[in-house]
Amino acid sequence: MSRVPILRAPLVGGSTVEWRLADPDRAEAEAVRTTEGLSFLQQDHVRACLEKRERGAPHTGTATSVTVFDGPLDRDAMATALTLFTRRHEELRAMYPTDEHGPFRAVTPAEATRYVTVETDDTLTADEVIGYIVDRVGSKAVFDRMPGIVFGAVDEGDRFTFYAGCDHSHTDGFSQFMGAAEIARLYRALRDGRETEEQPTGLFSDYIRAESELARTVDPADPRIATWREILSEHDRRVPPLPFDLGLADGELAPAKPIRRILIDAEALTAIDARRAGGGTSMAGVLYAALAAAQHELLGVDRFFTATVLSTRTAETANMQGWLCNFAPVAFPIPPEATFGELAVSATSAVARARDLSGLPVHVVLALLAGEGAYIPEPGSPQMVSYIDFRRIPGSDDPVLQQLTGFQAIGETKNANTWFTRYPDHLTVTGHIPDNPTARKSFDLYLDSVERWISSYAEGDERKVRTSPSVQVGT
């Protein structure tokens, strides 16, 4: 199993530097148990981590961002920047220990958090850097430790690699990007002797309480629950797996392998935007239409359904560090002889519906539906697709963000979870697939078809979505 992600931009080697809490014992001793507990996603995460710990499996529940800063490293400026950063964000001072009642939340006060520079004796080549980071994050960024986040650099002299790694309980994809941008702003201001100015962040504890209150007040007659019920009824009351042969027996887990591909370039993206100018479609809709068209072409699938993860950020939580997401279904039929453009319109409507459904905590909805027999739970996480438009992230024009790779640790999987990201110059796809030849063949053929459909749409083609009798890679 490869534990090393595929990088978006090359890193630089040099001498290793770490930033650690000046007094970790004080930070942990002063952590105060809070009343709001854990969010739903955090509960799932901590339970999964505890189960892996019990069977002696390595900790892979982390999320890391790594990038390159130009210019010499000012160690003191970065130490102060990281101190300010973690003091501003309550969730980065949280930990999730367990007692006889289960996991609970404890937060250390801001004044007990101060980062200092620690020099090490290690010198790394550029090729060794990412393995070193993965090892350090996996061993140090743990949900029930203080801190559950680690910072470090590899200093080349004129440039330096910088990384921040969290236990996943503290972060999500948007937080990783926005956190790197905030650290860069703070660091440069301190390095250059300027004032540091940042927008309010809010408290993640308020977010947890709001989620809990929403869960308590969900009306079983809410039409969004009826929509979930209808979607599930069309799919045997289950959230289906990816309908391709991944070389696994039912319920089997396998070591995951990361893949990354550029699907289309800036010219094709511009052409798609021009086609969309008349309304009726979104870029996300075009993307999901391509996934559906590929499944229909290769397997004859006539109804598309995947789980997606959507941000739950509001104006009040826009700058917050934390895990602010919810799962929702993207589901729509694939009518016989539909053109790809028609399918893109349907997919766009399905994405809009998913955003509406994401306003209800998925855990509450599925619990209600399971109780009435309308949903059959499956063990483990569902197949998932994510889409992020990088251009919408504040500070996306910063070179630090443009070179940033954000990645989750690579463990075991039964799925082929897929993350699409639109950058200014291309659309990429990253996947974690089972590390076996069957899964790789299936996923390569799948992405080949997705790429053909998107490229064809960009070129103005209006092909009908049809099944190809010559290609069959399904289960």
Residue pairs with C-beta under 8 A, 6 or more apart in sequence:
1 255
1 256
1 257
1 410
1 435
2 257
2 258
2 410
2 435
3 131
3 134
3 138
3 409
3 410
4 130
4 131
4 134
4 258
4 410
5 130
5 134
5 258
5 405
5 407
5 410
6 258
6 259
6 260
6 405
6 430
7 66
7 130
7 405
8 403
8 404
8 405
8 428
9 67
9 68
9 402
9 403
9 404
9 405
10 68
10 126
11 66
11 68
11 126
11 129
11 130
11 154
11 161
12 68
12 126
12 129
12 154
12 156
12 159
12 160
12 161
13 123
13 124
13 125
13 126
13 127
13 128
13 129
13 154
13 156
13 161
14 123
14 124
14 154
14 155
14 156
14 157
14 160
14 161
15 119
15 120
15 122
15 123
15 154
15 155
16 120
16 122
16 123
16 124
16 132
16 152
16 153
16 154
16 155
17 73
17 75
17 117
17 118
17 119
17 120
17 152
17 153
17 154
17 155
17 160
18 117
18 118
18 120
18 150
18 151
18 152
19 78
19 79
19 82
19 115
19 116
19 117
19 118
19 151
19 152
20 115
20 116
20 118
21 27
21 113
21 114
21 115
21 116
21 146
21 147
22 114
22 115
22 116
23 112
23 114
24 146
24 147
26 112
27 93
27 108
27 112
27 113
27 146
27 147
28 95
28 108
28 145
28 146
30 108
30 109
30 112
31 93
31 95
31 106
31 107
31 108
31 146
32 106
32 107
32 108
32 109
33 104
33 105
33 106
34 104
34 105
34 106
34 107
34 205
36 105
36 205
36 208
36 209
36 212
37 104
37 105
37 208
37 212
38 46
38 96
38 103
38 104
38 105
38 169
38 208
39 207
39 208
39 211
39 323
40 211
40 215
40 361
40 362
40 363
40 364
41 323
41 325
42 96
42 103
42 169
42 323
43 103
44 363
45 61
45 143
45 168
45 169
46 96
46 98
46 103
46 143
46 144
46 169
47 103
48 61
49 59
49 61
49 142
49 143
49 167
50 98
50 103
52 58
52 59
52 60
52 61
53 59
57 411
57 412
58 138
58 411
59 138
59 139
59 142
59 409
60 138
60 408
60 409
60 410
60 411
61 143
61 167
61 168
61 169
61 409
61 411
62 137
62 138
62 141
62 165
62 166
62 167
62 168
62 408
62 409
63 165
63 166
63 168
63 171
63 172
63 173
63 176
63 406
63 407
63 408
63 409
64 133
64 134
64 137
64 141
64 163
64 164
64 165
64 166
64 176
64 406
64 407
64 408
64 409
65 163
65 164
65 165
65 176
65 177
65 179
65 180
65 404
65 405
65 406
65 407
66 130
66 133
66 161
66 162
66 163
66 404
66 405
66 407
67 161
67 162
67 163
67 180
67 400
67 401
67 403
67 404
67 405
68 159
68 160
68 161
68 162
68 400
68 403
69 159
69 160
69 162
69 184
69 187
69 400
70 158
70 159
70 399
71 158
71 159
72 157
72 158
72 160
73 153
73 155
73 160
74 187
74 190
74 191
75 117
76 117
77 187
77 190
77 191
78 117
78 151
78 153
78 162
78 187
79 115
79 116
79 117
80 115
80 186
80 190
81 183
81 186
81 187
81 190
82 115
82 151
82 183
83 113
83 114
83 115
84 186
84 196
85 92
85 179
85 182
85 183
85 186
86 92
86 93
86 110
86 113
86 115
86 147
86 149
87 93
87 110
87 111
87 113
88 198
88 201
89 201
89 204
89 320
89 321
89 322
90 107
90 203
90 204
90 205
91 170
91 171
91 204
91 320
91 321
91 322
91 323
92 147
92 148
92 149
92 166
92 170
92 321
93 107
93 108
93 109
93 110
93 113
93 146
93 147
94 105
94 106
94 107
94 108
94 148
94 169
94 170
94 204
95 105
95 106
95 107
95 108
95 143
95 144
95 145
95 146
95 147
95 148
96 103
96 104
96 105
96 106
96 143
96 144
96 148
96 169
97 103
97 104
97 106
97 144
98 104
98 144
103 144
105 205
105 208
107 205
108 146
113 147
115 151
122 132
124 132
124 154
129 154
129 161
132 154
133 152
133 163
133 165
134 409
136 150
136 152
136 165
137 150
137 163
137 165
137 409
138 409
140 150
140 165
141 148
141 149
141 150
141 165
141 166
141 167
142 148
142 167
143 167
143 169
148 166
148 167
148 169
148 170
149 164
149 165
149 166
149 167
149 170
150 164
150 165
151 162
151 163
151 164
152 162
152 163
153 160
153 161
153 162
153 163
154 160
154 161
162 180
162 183
162 400
164 176
164 179
164 180
164 183
168 323
168 408
169 323
170 321
170 322
170 323
171 179
171 321
171 322
171 323
172 311
172 322
172 323
172 324
172 325
173 386
173 388
173 406
173 419
174 311
174 313
174 324
174 388
174 393
175 320
175 321
175 322
175 323
175 324
176 404
176 406
177 390
177 393
177 396
177 401
177 404
177 406
178 319
178 321
178 393
178 394
178 395
179 321
180 400
180 401
180 404
181 393
181 394
181 395
181 396
181 398
181 400
181 401
182 198
182 319
182 395
184 395
184 398
184 400
184 401
185 196
185 198
185 395
186 196
186 198
188 194
189 195
189 196
189 197
190 196
198 319
199 319
200 319
201 319
201 320
201 321
202 316
202 317
202 319
202 320
204 320
204 321
204 322
207 317
207 320
207 322
207 324
211 361
214 360
214 361
215 361
215 363
215 364
218 225
218 360
218 361
218 364
218 365
218 368
220 368
222 360
224 356
224 357
224 359
224 360
224 365
225 360
225 365
225 368
225 369
227 353
227 357
228 329
228 357
228 365
228 366
228 369
228 375
229 369
229 374
231 305
231 329
231 331
232 238
232 239
232 369
232 374
232 375
233 374
234 303
234 305
234 331
235 303
235 305
235 331
236 376
237 373
237 374
237 375
237 376
238 375
238 376
238 378
239 305
239 307
239 329
239 378
239 382
239 383
240 305
240 383
241 382
241 383
241 414
241 415
242 306
242 383
242 415
242 416
243 295
243 299
243 301
243 474
243 475
244 298
244 299
244 416
244 442
244 443
244 446
244 473
244 474
244 475
245 438
245 439
245 442
245 473
245 474
245 475
246 414
246 415
246 416
246 433
246 434
246 436
246 438
246 439
246 442
246 443
247 254
247 434
247 436
247 437
247 438
247 439
247 442
248 254
248 414
248 434
248 436
248 439
251 379
251 380
251 414
252 414
253 380
253 412
253 413
253 414
254 412
254 413
254 414
254 434
254 435
254 436
254 439
255 411
255 412
255 434
255 435
256 410
256 411
256 412
256 413
256 432
256 433
256 434
256 435
257 410
257 432
257 433
257 434
257 435
257 439
257 440
258 407
258 410
258 430
258 431
258 432
259 430
259 431
259 432
259 433
259 440
259 443
260 428
260 429
260 430
260 431
261 428
261 429
261 447
261 451
262 426
262 427
262 428
263 420
263 426
263 427
263 428
263 429
263 447
263 450
263 451
263 454
264 272
264 426
264 427
264 451
264 454
264 455
264 458
265 425
265 426
266 424
266 425
266 426
268 454
268 455
268 458
268 459
269 422
269 426
269 427
269 458
271 458
271 459
271 460
272 283
272 286
272 454
272 457
272 458
273 283
275 281
275 341
275 457
275 458
275 460
276 282
276 283
276 286
280 345
280 348
281 341
281 344
281 345
281 347
281 348
282 348
282 351
282 352
283 387
283 389
283 422
284 347
284 348
284 351
284 387
285 344
285 345
285 347
285 348
285 349
285 350
285 351
286 344
286 347
286 348
286 454
286 457
287 347
287 387
287 420
287 427
287 454
288 304
288 306
288 330
288 332
288 347
288 350
288 351
288 385
289 340
289 343
289 344
289 346
289 347
289 453
289 457
290 340
290 450
290 453
290 454
290 457
291 304
291 306
291 385
291 450
292 301
292 304
292 332
292 334
292 343
292 347
292 465
293 334
293 340
293 343
293 449
293 450
293 453
293 465
294 446
294 449
294 450
294 453
295 301
295 304
295 334
295 446
296 302
296 304
296 334
296 465
296 466
296 467
297 449
297 453
297 465
297 466
297 467
297 468
297 471
298 445
298 446
298 449
298 467
298 468
298 471
298 472
298 473
298 474
299 467
299 472
299 473
299 474
300 467
300 474
301 334
302 333
302 334
302 336
303 331
303 332
303 333
303 334
304 330
304 331
304 332
304 333
304 334
304 347
305 329
305 330
305 331
306 329
306 330
306 331
306 383
306 384
306 385
307 327
307 328
307 329
307 330
307 382
307 383
307 384
307 385
308 327
308 328
308 329
308 330
308 351
308 354
308 384
308 385
308 386
308 387
309 325
309 326
309 327
309 384
309 386
310 325
310 326
310 327
310 328
310 354
310 355
310 358
311 324
311 325
312 324
312 325
312 326
312 358
312 359
313 320
313 324
317 324
326 358
326 359
326 360
326 361
326 362
327 358
327 362
327 382
327 384
328 354
328 355
328 357
328 358
328 362
329 354
329 357
330 347
330 350
330 351
330 354
330 385
331 350
332 346
332 347
332 349
332 350
333 346
334 343
334 465
335 342
335 343
337 464
337 465
337 466
338 346
338 464
338 465
339 462
339 463
339 464
339 465
340 453
340 456
340 457
340 461
340 462
340 463
340 464
340 465
341 457
341 462
343 465
344 457
357 365
366 375
366 377
369 375
370 376
370 377
380 414
381 415
381 417
382 415
383 415
383 416
383 417
384 415
384 417
384 418
385 417
385 418
385 419
385 420
386 417
386 418
386 419
386 420
387 419
387 420
387 421
387 422
388 419
388 420
388 421
388 422
389 421
389 422
390 396
390 401
390 421
390 422
390 423
390 424
391 422
391 423
391 424
393 401
395 401
396 402
396 424
402 423
407 430
408 432
410 432
413 432
413 433
413 434
414 434
415 432
416 431
416 432
416 433
416 434
416 439
416 443
417 431
417 432
418 429
418 430
418 431
419 429
419 430
419 431
420 427
420 428
420 429
421 427
421 428
421 430
427 454
429 447
429 450
431 443
433 439
433 440
433 443
441 473
442 473
445 471
445 473
446 473
456 463
